[in-house]
Amino acid sequence: MRRIGYGLIFLLMFCVLFTSCATVKPVDLNQRIKSGQLVQQTDNFIVLFDKSASMGLSKKTEMRIDPLSEKVGESNRLVLAKDTTKNMTAMIPEIKMNAGLRTFWAGETALIYGMKPLVKRDYTKAINSIEHENGRTPMGKAITAAGNDLRGAPGNSAIIIVSDFSDIPGVDDIRAVTVMDAITKVNADYGDKLCVYAIQIGYTPDGKELSEQIVQNVIGGYTVNADKLATSQAMAAFVEKVISGNCLRYQQLGARSKEKVVIVASEPMVDEKVVAAAAEPKVIILAFEDVHFDFDKSTLKPEAQAILKRNVQLLKDNPNAKVRIAGYTSASGTEAYNQKLSERRAKAVQEYLINEGVVSPDRLSTIGYGESNPAMYEAAPKELYSTAAKANMRVLFEITVQ
């Protein structure tokens, strides 16, 4: 009995050390890499990890007077941030990438992994070593240091900031002006070779505002709350975004033309609507009009059917194209419900195309992304019929041409 007891204790310690027992099941993205459906465009990434005092708050805390009184053991923001970063790491397919992990806290910043080739086990150990959140939030200093870390790195890079993006309650410690000066300088140095991703921990309004300002002030940026990455499909979609370098601004997504286009490129290209294959000697990217739905519905409206009829000629003109139909939802509702709704929407489009005899079934597949990859950011998810919400009730086409 004693041996069994010690064994159980060891297993529990191992679980806490390496996973915090809060993991999502990894989606195998290796097949998408091998098939060319997912094209690697990012060669280097560095995570900037916030371990300042506000990260010791409960992850459900909004604004409190005394941050030190809000610590609730394993449920604080730091633990959620570690779990999210480890889940992201586990989801990365077996590709060559250079990686870095930099912490920032109490006026300090330190590179605790890299920059060097990613070894996921070692990277996870580095994440697990992060503890003792304290002090102010020198995010600007960390961003500047990350720009130096990436200097000389070949190819394209990504900076992923994992933070609550918040001040210590009652203290102006993050200094947003300094943060924006730093990100503006790094953006000027790297231009379109850099994507910036912001993962917000917690729900403070000031943190949400700063994370949005950061990504909207660079050539390519994207922000998401960590709770929106809590499912396997959502995290897989985020990792695909990082690997493919897909980081268009929200303003660009909202303003993009809906016209039908066929683009012939000399090398692989990635667009929000499609993920092209690495074909030789060229890649053809087909951009369809979005197919939209009513709130909480997966039934094709007459207008949606008309859109499909206008666009199917592109598929007929490209008989070697295979289509993955991707369903999405607005931000209202639970993560689980929206995931299922997005899958039903994708299935509805698939069934329509098959029933119309437009595309043979073997050329079609579906996936649901839920609310994880919005076309437009929803500042107020409870506004069910806002312009942004309506834009996100949609189905897109991911076209592969070999």
Secondary structure, 3 states (H helix, E strand, C coil): CHHHHHHHHHHHHHHHHHCCCCCCCCCCCHHHHHHCCCCCCCCEEEEEEECCHHHHCECCCCCCCCHHHHCCHHHEHHHHHHHHHHHHHHHCCCCCCEEEEEEEECCEEEEEEEEEECCHHHHHHHHHCCCCCCCCCCHHHHHHHHHHHCCCCCCCEEEEEEECCCCCCCCCCCCHHHHHHHHHHHHHHHHHHEEEEEEECCCCHHHHHHHHHHHHCCCCEEEEEHHHHCCHHHHHHHHHHHHHCCCCCHHHHHHCCCCCEEEEECCCCEECCEECCCCCCCEEEEECCCEECCCCCCCCCHHHHHHHHHHHHHHHHCCCEEEEEEECCCCCCCHHHHHHHHHHHHHHHHHHHHHCCCCCHHHEEEEECCCCCCCCCCCCCCCCCCHHHHHHCEEEEEEEEC
